[in-house]
Amino acid sequence: MLVAIISVYILLVSLQMWLLFGTINKALDKENLDFATYSAIGSVIIFLCTLFFLRYVPDIPTGQNKKSEDENDNAY
């Protein structure tokens, strides 16, 4: 499951970088501003999708339990 999420992240970030590169190139030409606008909007949508998928990434285990930390704080 985690491999699939990482693969989707790599795909979305690659597509977002490609769109941002196209946005910058076309915006500097000042001839195809429509493409630059749509590319920027698409890049923002892909960014929001990556933020949405971020909740599916599990927490990295650190070897410490959060409950044990709370119990240690209350011991004093």
C-alpha positions as CSV (number, residue, x, y, z in Angstrom):
1,M,0.0,0.0,0.0
2,L,2.8,2.4,0.9
3,V,4.6,1.7,-2.4
4,A,1.4,2.6,-4.3
5,I,1.1,5.9,-2.4
6,I,4.7,6.8,-3.0
7,S,4.3,5.9,-6.7
8,V,1.3,8.2,-7.0
9,Y,3.3,11.0,-5.2
10,I,6.2,10.6,-7.7
11,L,3.8,10.7,-10.6
12,L,1.9,13.8,-9.3
13,V,5.1,15.7,-8.4
14,S,6.6,14.9,-11.8
15,L,3.5,16.1,-13.6
16,Q,3.4,19.3,-11.4
17,M,7.0,20.1,-12.2
18,W,6.3,19.6,-15.9
19,L,3.3,22.0,-15.7
20,L,5.3,24.6,-13.7
21,F,8.1,24.4,-16.3
22,G,5.6,24.9,-19.1
23,T,4.0,27.8,-17.2
24,I,7.2,29.6,-16.8
25,N,8.3,29.1,-20.4
26,K,5.0,30.2,-21.9
27,A,4.6,33.1,-19.5
28,L,8.0,34.5,-20.6
29,D,7.1,34.3,-24.3
30,K,3.9,36.4,-23.6
31,E,2.3,34.9,-26.7
32,N,0.6,31.8,-25.1
33,L,-0.7,33.2,-21.9
34,D,-3.7,31.0,-22.0
35,F,-1.5,27.9,-21.8
36,A,0.4,29.5,-18.9
37,T,-2.8,30.2,-17.1
38,Y,-4.3,26.7,-17.5
39,S,-0.9,25.1,-16.6
40,A,-0.8,27.2,-13.4
41,I,-4.3,26.2,-12.5
42,G,-3.6,22.6,-13.2
43,S,-0.5,22.7,-11.0
44,V,-2.4,24.1,-8.1
45,I,-5.0,21.4,-8.5
46,I,-2.3,18.7,-8.5
47,F,-0.8,20.3,-5.4
48,L,-4.2,20.1,-3.6
49,C,-4.4,16.4,-4.6
50,T,-1.0,15.7,-3.1
51,L,-2.1,17.4,0.1
52,F,-5.2,15.2,0.1
53,F,-3.1,12.0,-0.3
54,L,-0.8,13.1,2.5
55,R,-3.3,11.8,5.0
56,Y,-2.9,8.3,3.7
57,V,0.8,8.2,4.6
58,P,1.2,6.5,7.9
59,D,3.1,8.0,10.8
60,I,6.7,7.0,11.0
61,P,7.3,4.9,14.1
62,T,9.8,6.4,16.5
63,G,9.9,3.7,19.0
64,Q,8.2,5.8,21.7
65,N,4.6,5.7,22.6
66,K,2.8,8.9,23.0
67,K,0.9,7.6,26.0
68,S,4.1,6.8,27.9
69,E,5.3,10.4,27.4
70,D,2.0,11.7,28.8
71,E,2.3,9.4,31.8
72,N,5.9,10.6,32.5
73,D,4.7,14.2,32.4
74,N,2.0,13.4,35.0
75,A,4.4,11.5,37.3
76,Y,6.0,14.8,38.6
